[in-house]
Amino acid sequence: MKRLICILLCWAACAGAHADDLATGIKAWEQRDFATAQTIFTKLANAGNPEAQFLLGEMVGYGEGVPEDAALAERWLGQARAGGHKDAAESLVNIRQRAARRADIASYVAGAGAAPTLVQFGCVIPVFPKESITQVEIRAVAARSDEWRKCYERYAAQLAQPAPKPPADLAKLMNLVELERAASARAQAQAGAATAASAEAAAFGRASDQWYANTRQYATSMEKVTREQSDRRQRELDDITARARAAADAARAGK
């Protein structure tokens, strides 16, 4: 379906007496004045012009600014092929494939699968305990956090790339409006995915910070408890030692 305008103009230049009319129709199509293009192509197609028959067949076959009509497209493309148009046979195949893959086209136009979520990409936020009380657990939580951060960076890098274009075998079956809508939908999907990813990253940051603060507080608290217990044991030891010395001194004085 997608023909370069320069090629179309070349065809127009070779169209004999109707070259000017055909060029005008092509220019109208290029400017998206589809009503004018259809009027001109229809007039020339009815007059037996294979190029106009081909263009009119593509226009109605793809619904390019006019109601889509596969049966009418086959009629005009069939006449163009009978008139010797070299691309009419391929276009007929494409029109039939378009009908067969209508669901794929609609899905792509809607932006389905344009951008996976973080979870679909494989970045699952780790579950943070309230606090970690052993070095083994602290290292395990930290390792899971680092793994998620690296996954998020890969995901963000992918989202920064332009929205993927339709695969070539599908793009050739889509009209201009469908291609534009697909590009817009996929760009919006990527923007939405980026917003959602930012929110998840913020949630990860809050959970990580809370875990770190609680773990640090627990460690500080335990350090204080350990120090107090050590001080208490030292005082007890000192008291026992002092009493032992006092008893020894009393025993020596009794002698």
C-alpha positions as CSV (number, residue, x, y, z in Angstrom):
1,M,0.0,0.0,0.0
2,K,2.7,2.4,1.0
3,R,4.0,3.8,-2.3
4,L,6.6,6.6,-2.4
5,I,5.1,9.8,-3.9
6,C,7.9,10.1,-6.4
7,I,7.0,6.6,-7.8
8,L,3.4,7.7,-8.0
9,L,4.4,10.8,-9.9
10,C,6.5,8.8,-12.2
11,W,3.5,6.6,-13.0
12,A,1.4,9.7,-13.5
13,A,3.9,11.1,-16.0
14,C,3.5,7.9,-18.1
15,A,-0.3,7.9,-18.1
16,G,-0.8,9.5,-21.4
17,A,-3.6,12.0,-22.0
18,H,-4.8,11.7,-18.4
19,A,-1.4,12.4,-16.8
20,D,-2.4,15.8,-15.5
21,D,-5.6,14.6,-14.0
22,L,-3.8,11.6,-12.4
23,A,-1.1,13.9,-11.0
24,T,-3.8,16.1,-9.5
25,G,-5.5,13.1,-7.9
26,I,-2.2,11.9,-6.5
27,K,-1.4,15.4,-5.1
28,A,-4.9,15.5,-3.5
29,W,-4.2,12.1,-1.9
30,E,-0.8,13.3,-0.6
31,Q,-2.6,16.4,0.9
32,R,-5.3,14.1,2.3
33,D,-8.0,15.6,0.3
34,F,-9.4,12.1,-0.2
35,A,-12.7,13.2,-1.6
36,T,-11.1,15.0,-4.5
37,A,-8.7,12.1,-5.1
38,Q,-11.5,9.6,-5.2
39,T,-13.5,11.7,-7.6
40,I,-10.6,12.0,-10.0
41,F,-9.5,8.3,-9.7
42,T,-13.1,7.1,-10.2
43,K,-13.5,9.2,-13.4
44,L,-10.2,7.9,-14.8
45,A,-10.8,4.3,-13.7
46,N,-14.1,4.3,-15.4
47,A,-12.3,5.5,-18.5
48,G,-10.1,2.4,-18.4
49,N,-6.9,3.9,-16.9
50,P,-5.1,1.0,-15.1
51,E,-3.1,3.4,-12.8
52,A,-6.3,5.1,-11.6
53,Q,-7.9,1.7,-11.2
54,F,-5.0,0.6,-9.1
55,L,-5.0,3.7,-6.9
56,L,-8.8,3.6,-6.5
57,G,-8.6,-0.1,-5.6
58,E,-6.0,0.6,-2.9
59,M,-7.9,3.6,-1.6
60,V,-11.1,1.7,-1.0
61,G,-9.3,-1.5,-0.1
62,Y,-7.4,0.2,2.8
63,G,-10.2,2.6,3.7
64,E,-7.8,5.5,3.0
65,G,-10.1,8.4,3.7
66,V,-13.1,6.6,2.3
67,P,-15.3,3.8,3.5
68,E,-13.4,0.5,3.2
69,D,-14.9,-1.9,0.7
70,A,-12.9,-5.1,0.0
71,A,-15.2,-6.3,-2.8
72,L,-15.0,-3.0,-4.7
73,A,-11.2,-3.0,-4.2
74,E,-10.9,-6.4,-5.7
75,R,-13.0,-5.3,-8.7
76,W,-10.8,-2.3,-9.4
77,L,-7.5,-4.1,-8.7
78,G,-8.6,-6.9,-10.9
79,Q,-9.2,-4.5,-13.7
80,A,-5.9,-2.9,-13.1
81,R,-4.2,-6.3,-13.3
82,A,-6.0,-7.1,-16.5
83,G,-4.9,-3.8,-17.9
84,G,-1.2,-4.7,-17.2
85,H,-0.5,-3.0,-13.9
86,K,2.5,-4.7,-12.4
87,D,1.6,-4.1,-8.8
88,A,-2.1,-4.9,-8.9
89,A,-1.6,-8.6,-8.2
90,E,0.5,-8.0,-5.0
91,S,-2.0,-5.4,-3.9
92,L,-4.9,-7.9,-4.2
93,V,-2.9,-10.3,-1.9
94,N,-2.4,-7.5,0.6
95,I,-6.0,-6.5,0.6
96,R,-7.0,-10.1,1.4
97,Q,-4.4,-10.4,4.1
98,R,-5.6,-7.1,5.6
99,A,-9.1,-8.7,6.0
100,A,-7.6,-11.8,7.5
101,R,-5.4,-9.9,10.0
102,R,-7.9,-7.2,11.0
103,A,-7.7,-8.3,14.7
104,D,-3.9,-7.9,14.6
105,I,-4.2,-4.5,13.1
106,A,-6.8,-3.4,15.7
107,S,-4.7,-4.7,18.5
108,Y,-1.6,-2.8,17.3
109,V,-3.6,0.4,16.7
110,A,-4.7,0.1,20.4
111,G,-1.1,-0.1,21.5
112,A,-1.4,-3.6,22.9
113,G,2.0,-4.9,24.2
114,A,3.7,-1.6,23.4
115,A,5.5,-1.4,26.8
116,P,5.7,-4.1,29.4
117,T,5.2,-3.3,33.0
118,L,8.1,-3.5,35.4
119,V,6.8,-6.9,36.7
120,Q,6.4,-8.2,33.1
121,F,9.9,-7.0,32.4
122,G,11.1,-9.1,35.4
123,C,11.6,-6.3,38.0
124,V,9.8,-7.5,41.1
125,I,10.2,-5.2,44.1
126,P,11.7,-7.2,47.0
127,V,9.8,-7.6,50.2
128,F,11.5,-5.7,52.9
129,P,11.3,-7.0,56.5
130,K,10.6,-4.4,59.2
131,E,14.2,-4.7,60.2
132,S,17.1,-7.1,59.8
133,I,18.8,-8.3,62.9
134,T,21.7,-10.4,61.5
135,Q,24.5,-9.7,59.1
136,V,23.4,-12.6,56.9
137,E,19.9,-11.2,56.6
138,I,21.2,-7.6,56.0
139,R,23.4,-8.8,53.1
140,A,20.5,-10.8,51.6
141,V,18.2,-7.9,51.6
142,A,20.9,-5.6,50.2
143,A,21.6,-8.1,47.4
144,R,17.9,-8.2,46.4
145,S,17.7,-4.4,46.4
146,D,20.8,-4.1,44.2
147,E,19.3,-6.7,41.8
148,W,16.1,-4.7,41.5
149,R,17.9,-1.4,40.9
150,K,19.9,-2.9,38.0
151,C,16.7,-4.4,36.5
152,Y,15.0,-1.0,36.8
153,E,17.9,0.7,35.0
154,R,17.6,-1.8,32.1
155,Y,13.9,-1.2,32.0
156,A,14.3,2.6,32.0
157,A,16.8,2.4,29.2
158,Q,14.4,0.4,27.1
159,L,11.6,2.9,27.7
160,A,13.9,5.7,26.6
161,Q,14.1,4.2,23.1
162,P,11.5,5.3,20.5
163,A,8.3,3.4,20.4
164,P,8.7,0.3,18.2
165,K,7.2,0.5,14.7
166,P,4.8,-2.1,13.4
167,P,6.5,-5.2,11.9
168,A,6.9,-4.8,8.2
169,D,4.5,-7.6,7.3
170,L,1.7,-5.8,9.3
171,A,2.6,-2.2,8.4
172,K,2.1,-2.9,4.7
173,L,-1.5,-3.9,5.5
174,M,-2.3,-0.7,7.5
175,N,-3.6,2.6,6.2
176,L,-2.1,6.0,7.1
177,V,-4.5,6.7,9.9
178,E,-4.0,3.3,11.5
179,L,-0.2,3.8,11.3
180,E,-0.5,7.2,13.0
181,R,-2.8,5.9,15.7
182,A,-0.6,3.0,16.3
183,A,2.4,5.3,16.8
184,S,0.5,7.6,19.1
185,A,-0.9,4.7,21.1
186,R,2.5,3.1,21.6
187,A,4.1,6.4,22.5
188,Q,1.3,7.0,25.1
189,A,1.7,3.4,26.4
190,Q,5.4,4.0,26.9
191,A,4.8,7.3,28.7
192,G,2.2,5.6,30.9
193,A,4.7,2.8,31.7
194,A,7.4,5.3,32.5
195,T,5.0,7.1,34.9
196,A,4.0,3.8,36.6
197,A,7.7,2.8,36.8
198,S,8.6,6.1,38.5
199,A,5.8,5.5,41.1
200,E,7.1,2.0,41.7
201,A,10.7,3.3,42.1
202,A,9.4,5.8,44.6
203,A,7.6,3.0,46.6
204,F,10.8,1.0,46.5
205,G,12.8,3.9,47.8
206,R,10.4,4.5,50.7
207,A,10.4,0.8,51.7
208,S,14.2,0.6,51.4
209,D,14.7,3.7,53.5
210,Q,12.3,2.5,56.2
211,W,14.0,-0.9,56.3
212,Y,17.4,0.8,56.6
213,A,16.2,3.2,59.3
214,N,14.6,0.4,61.3
215,T,17.6,-1.8,61.0
216,R,20.0,1.0,62.0
217,Q,17.7,1.8,65.0
218,Y,17.6,-1.8,66.0
219,A,21.4,-2.1,65.8
220,T,21.9,1.1,67.8
221,S,19.4,-0.1,70.4
222,M,21.1,-3.5,70.6
223,E,24.5,-1.8,70.9
224,K,23.2,0.2,73.8
225,V,21.7,-2.8,75.5
226,T,24.9,-4.8,75.0
227,R,26.9,-1.9,76.4
228,E,24.6,-1.6,79.4
229,Q,24.8,-5.3,80.0
230,S,28.5,-5.3,79.7
231,D,28.7,-2.3,82.2
232,R,26.4,-4.1,84.6
233,R,28.4,-7.3,84.4
234,Q,31.6,-5.3,85.0
235,R,30.1,-3.6,88.0
236,E,29.0,-7.0,89.3
237,L,32.4,-8.4,88.8
238,D,34.0,-5.4,90.5
239,D,31.6,-5.8,93.4
240,I,32.4,-9.5,93.7
241,T,36.1,-8.7,93.5
242,A,35.8,-6.0,96.1
243,R,33.9,-8.3,98.5
244,A,36.4,-11.0,98.0
245,R,39.3,-8.7,98.8
246,A,37.4,-7.4,101.9
247,A,36.9,-11.0,103.1
248,A,40.5,-11.8,102.5
249,D,41.6,-8.7,104.3
250,A,39.3,-9.6,107.2
251,A,40.7,-13.1,107.4
252,R,44.2,-11.8,107.5
253,A,43.3,-9.3,110.2
254,G,41.8,-12.1,112.3
255,K,45.0,-13.9,112.4
